[in-house]
Amino acid sequence: MSACSASLLPSGLAKTALAGAFAILALTSSALALPACLEAQRKVDEANALRFQARQEARLGNHDRVCDTLDEVGDRYDDARDAFERCGEGVVAIDLRSELRGLRIAKKINRCD
């Protein structure tokens, strides 16, 4: 083996450094995504609480408030979908479509549209 070809082969130390660089890159990207994922989960939790509030308002017969609350639920789901897409959880963002369909049905039932 020539001296030139030997320098092209990574040594054990170079392999370790390269693996470390990839690990740092992976940790950095997941650390950057973490706040967006936490924000997304918080938005889903807020939407769930607002849906409960809308059901309570419907029981009390406050139609205007039900519709306003359901609009807020839709806003939270949209924010959550965007945040899940930012953090790389596109599958969860797609799953929120079913929640949005359920929300549209709730709006129809309560004659909000």
N, C-alpha and C positions, 0 to 999 in steps of 0.2 A: 504494500500500500504506500502510495506516495505521500509526502508531507502535505500536499495540497488537498488530497482527498480525505486525509485524516482530520483536517481542520473543519471539513464540512459535516462530519458526523458529530451529533451532539454528545457531549460527555454526560456523565451522571449528574454533575452539578448543573449543567445547562438544562437537562431534562427537568430537574427539580425546580429550577427557576421558571421555566416555561409553564410547568404545571401550576406553580404558585401564582403566576400572572393570570392564568385562566381562572383560577379559583377566586382571585381578588376581583376580576372582571365580573364573574358570576355573582359574587356577593354584593358588589356595588350595584349591579342592575336590579337584583332582588331587593336590596335596601331602598333603592329609589322607587321601586314599585310598591313597597309596603305601605307608605302613607296613602297612596291612591286606593289600594285594596281596603285599608281600614276606613277610609272615607266612604267608599262604596258600601261597605257593610253597615256603616252608620246610617247612610241614606235609606237602605232597605229596612233597617230597624225603625227609622222615623216613619217610613211609608206604612209599615205594619201598625204602628201606634195610631197613625192618622186613620187608617181603615177601621180600626176599633172605634175611634172617636166618631167616625161617620155612621157606623152602625148604631151607636148610642144616640146620636142626633136624630137618626131615622126613627128610632123607638119613641123619642120625645115629639116627633112630628115636625121638627124644624127643617123643612124642605130646603130652604135657601142655604142654610148652614151645611147641610149634607152635600150639596153640589159644590160649594166652595171648598169643603174639606176633600172631596174626591178630586177636585182640580189640583189641590196641593199634593195629594198622593201621586198623581201622574207626574208632577214636577219632580218629586223625590225619586221615582222610578227612572225617569229620564236621566237625572243626575247620577244615579247609581250605575246605570248602563254605561254612561260615558266614563265614569271612574273605573269600572271593571275593565273596559276596553283599554284604558290607559295603563293599567297594571298588568295587562297581559292575560286576563281571565275572560277572553272572548266567549267561552262556553257559557259562563254565568251570565254574561250580557245577553246572549241569545235566549237563555232560560227566562230572563225577565220579560220576554215577549209574551209568554203565557200569562204572567201577572198583569201586563198591560191589557191583554184581551179580557181578562176577568174584570178589570177596572172599567173598560168600555161597556161591558154587560151591566155592571152595577150602575153606571151612569144612565143607561137606557131604562133600567128598571125604575130608577128614581126620577126619570124624565128630566135629566140635567142637560141634555144636548138640544 
